[in-house]
Amino acid sequence: MKKFAALLLALTMVLGMATITASAEGSERVITIGTTYDIYWDSFDGSIDANPYYTGTVADEMKFAKVKQIEEKWGVKFEYINLTYAGAKESINTSVLAGTPDVDVYMMDLALAAPAAANGYVIDMRDVLPADNTVIQGKDAVLSYIDTGSGAVQLLCDNNAENMVAATMPLAFNLQMIEDANLEDPRDLVERGEWTWEKFREYCKTLTKDTDGDGNIDVYGFGGWPGDYFMNFVMSNGTNVAATATENLSSPEVGEVLQFIQDLNLVDKVMYPIPEENGWDVCRFLYRDGKVAFTPIAAWIMDSNKDYAFQHPEEPTLDFDMVFIPWPVGPHGNAETNAQKVTANACYVIPVGVEDPELVYNVLYDLLNWYDYDPNSEDGGAAALAIRDDPETLGWWYGVTAKDIDLQDYNFEVMMEMGRHQMLDRYGSLGDDAELPLREFINGDFRMLSTAFWASNPCLFDLHRGFACGGGLFGSYKALSLTRTNESAMMKSNAKGEITHVDTAAGRKANRP
């Protein structure tokens, strides 16, 4: 009986191993990329027409061909999986924390990726790749990483032109309004280094008008959604709110930003009133309807407004040209810090727990290098980069800015320059939790700047005290510890509406600079 049992066990093991071997031979590793929207041309798209947005460009053909190249080179297949925004958040909170991530790569908004990286749920590629890797060294043309202040290489960015400008939000102006008011073109002021807050304020006063004589202002110098312009003004003054482990909301430099914006609204009255309902939707149409001269804008917003026929930039429907320029420079800013964007677009992260992270990285890298960039090529890879950055392949946003091709080119270069300089500021990830008090402040409610308000608003309080927040920041995460710039301070308004710094310990007041 013992011999029979031993024989049976041996036979079972052999059959089991045979089954496993057969299964392994009959299967193929599928690298999965979790996204928050539909992306096409993976191993399971049988034809190039599977992408409803296929336009027949060289770029499209190369992206489709890259699928087979990856399969043959790495012996795998890959698949995009639309998790949805809510699903990606849930996936991180469950599968990654359990040590069994649902996908091999997450392509996600920074509001989701940054806290995951800060809490160690994302692989630091320095632990996977050799030290001389060009991405690690910050010298790669295909991929870069967003600096989180820790040196970790976790938040990977696609360096193609479309991605670099996707979240870029320059200041735009209505060229016709500028010309009708006999004002110097702001582009000339930018060139001379004279495009400052005060010059911008001057222009806004001139451009704010009652055009029909009914006693009511109907065209404003400036308008837009606070969440779209606040961080740009912060950068234009050479600072940040929460880019590092020290928050700067209570700093003099950010105080200047808040004062400036509020003055535009309450003192100068040159800012389009912030709508009570459907605010963002209202604000994104302001430029289209000729209600503002200057506005924060992104090409994707313009396209979503259907101001230009989709993918047909030769068919504009606007009656005027929009010109993109950098934001005016504040008293503590400079042109270099001003030529940046607050990073808000998607990035790629490889979660802790995936199998063969180096293989996953290599597949991702080749996928994003659909244009076959090779620095060792005869021209140093210039031809590949030209294909990658060709404005004609980006027609959905390139042509939506203006009717004139030369102006389109100009706007393209402005967006590209801003897109090349990314800064991570976690304040921008708070969404409505940050925007609501900001709107209230701009309209004269100073609770945003009081200690009591911070204590009563969990998300904003946590920005100061540990950066844990709901609303896209995973709630339970303790992403990093932020230090107050002035723990004993609060701010309030005086009768004139000036921002005043109050030293609660000494009871002394001093006007902010």
Secondary structure, 3 states (H helix, E strand, C coil): CHHHHHHHHHHHHHHHHHHHHHHHHHCCCEEEEEECCCCCCCCCCCCHHHCCCCCCCHHHHHHHHHHHHHHHHHCCEEEEEECCHHHHHHHHHHHHCCCCCCCCEEEECHHHHHHHHHCCCECCHHHCCCCCCCCCCCCCCCEEECCCCCCCCCCEEECCHHHHHHCCCCEEEEHHHHHHCCCCCHHHHHHHCCCEHHHHHHHHHHHCECCCCCCCCCEEEECCCHHHHHHHHHHHCCCCCCCCCECCCCCHHHHHHHHHHHHHHHHCCCECCCCCCCHHHHHCCCCCCCCEEEEECCHHHHHHCCCECCCCCCCECCCCCEEEECCCECCCCCHHHHCCEECCCCEEECECCCCCHHHHHHHHHHHHCCCCCCCCCCCCCHHHHHHHCCHHHHHHHHCCCCCCHHHHHHHHHHHHHHHCCEECCHHHHHCHHHHHHHHHHHCCCHHHHCHHHHHHCHHHHHHHHCCCECCCCECCCCCCCCECCCCCEEEEECCCCCEEEEECCCCEEEECC
